[in-house]
């Protein structure tokens, strides 16, 4: 299932991960959690949150003088959509070149091979 949100940047993904861990959060809470490790100031976090709002990836609800932000997209849906988008961009939507590329760069462990066999068996059962 394709999401309706626009692609998000790596920096925006950091904000999303923070919100998936705990939501809702105010911008200052997110800045306190991510700022030291990312080198971000509160203004940077607010800019990223505004971008995510425009993309429909987060929601904002007023609480007094501040806004509380929450993800509008479940993490698993975003991961699936991002993965499919990556496969489409890099491999023309084909899975075989993706697996071949990864297998040539990294040694497949026995558990990986078994998982691939199980996936193929499930696919063959459907056809």
C-alpha positions in Angstrom: 0.0 0.0 0.0 1.5 3.3 -1.1 1.3 6.2 1.4 0.1 9.6 0.4 3.0 11.5 2.0 5.9 12.9 0.1 9.3 11.4 0.6 11.1 12.5 3.7 14.7 13.4 4.1 17.2 11.7 6.5 16.9 14.6 9.0 13.1 14.4 8.9 13.3 10.6 9.4 15.2 11.3 12.6 12.3 13.4 13.8 9.9 10.7 12.8 11.8 8.0 14.6 11.7 10.1 17.8 7.9 10.5 17.4 7.4 6.8 16.7 9.2 6.0 20.0 7.1 8.4 22.0 4.2 10.7 20.9 3.0 13.2 21.2 5.9 15.5 21.9 6.5 19.2 21.7 9.3 20.7 19.5 11.4 21.5 22.6 11.2 17.9 23.8 12.3 16.6 20.4 15.1 19.2 20.3 16.3 18.0 23.8 16.3 14.4 22.7 17.9 14.8 19.3 19.7 18.2 19.4 22.9 17.1 21.3 23.6 14.1 19.0 22.6 15.8 15.8 23.9 19.3 16.6 20.4 20.8 16.1 19.0 23.9 17.7 15.3 24.3 18.5 14.8 26.3 15.3 16.1 23.4 13.2 13.7 21.0 14.8 10.8 23.4 14.2 11.8 23.8 10.6 11.8 20.0 10.1 8.5 19.6 11.9 6.9 22.2 9.6 8.2 20.4 6.6 6.8 17.1 8.0 3.4 18.9 8.6 3.3 20.1 5.0 4.0 16.6 3.8 1.3 15.1 5.9 3.7 12.9 7.9 2.9 14.4 11.3 0.0 16.1 13.0 0.0 19.0 15.4 -2.4 19.7 18.2 -2.3 22.9 20.2 -1.7 22.5 23.9 -1.7 25.9 25.6 1.1 28.0 23.9 2.8 25.0 22.2 2.0 22.3 19.7 2.3 18.6 20.3 3.4 16.6 17.3 2.5 13.0 16.5 3.2 10.8 13.5 0.4 10.7 11.0 2.0 7.6 9.3 2.6 4.3 11.1 6.2 3.3 11.1 5.7 0.0 9.4 3.7 1.7 6.5 6.5 4.2 6.1 9.2 1.5 6.1 7.3 -0.5 3.5 6.7 2.5 1.3 10.3 3.7 1.5 11.6 0.2 0.8 9.4 -0.1 -2.3 10.4 3.4 -3.5 14.1 2.4 -3.1 13.6 -0.8 -5.1 11.7 1.1 -7.8 14.4 3.8 -8.1 17.5 1.6 -7.9 16.3 -1.6 -9.5 13.3 -0.7 -11.7 11.0 -2.4 -9.2 12.7 -5.8 -9.7 13.7 -7.9 -6.7 16.2 -10.3 -8.3 18.8 -7.5 -9.1 18.3 -6.2 -5.5 19.1 -9.7 -4.0 21.9 -10.2 -6.4 23.5 -6.9 -5.5 23.3 -7.5 -1.8 24.6 -11.1 -2.1 27.6 -9.8 -4.1 28.4 -7.2 -1.5 27.7 -9.2 1.7 27.9 -12.8 2.5 24.4 -14.4 2.8 24.1 -16.2 6.1 22.3 -19.5 6.3 19.4 -17.8 8.0 19.2 -15.3 5.1 19.2 -18.1 2.5 16.5 -20.0 4.4 14.4 -16.9 4.6 14.7 -16.4 0.9 13.7 -20.0 0.2 10.7 -19.7 2.5 9.6 -16.5 0.7 10.0 -18.1 -2.7 8.0 -21.1 -1.5 5.2 -18.9 -0.2 5.2 -17.0 -3.6 5.1 -20.3 -5.6 2.2 -21.5 -3.5 0.2 -18.4 -4.4 0.7 -18.9 -8.2 
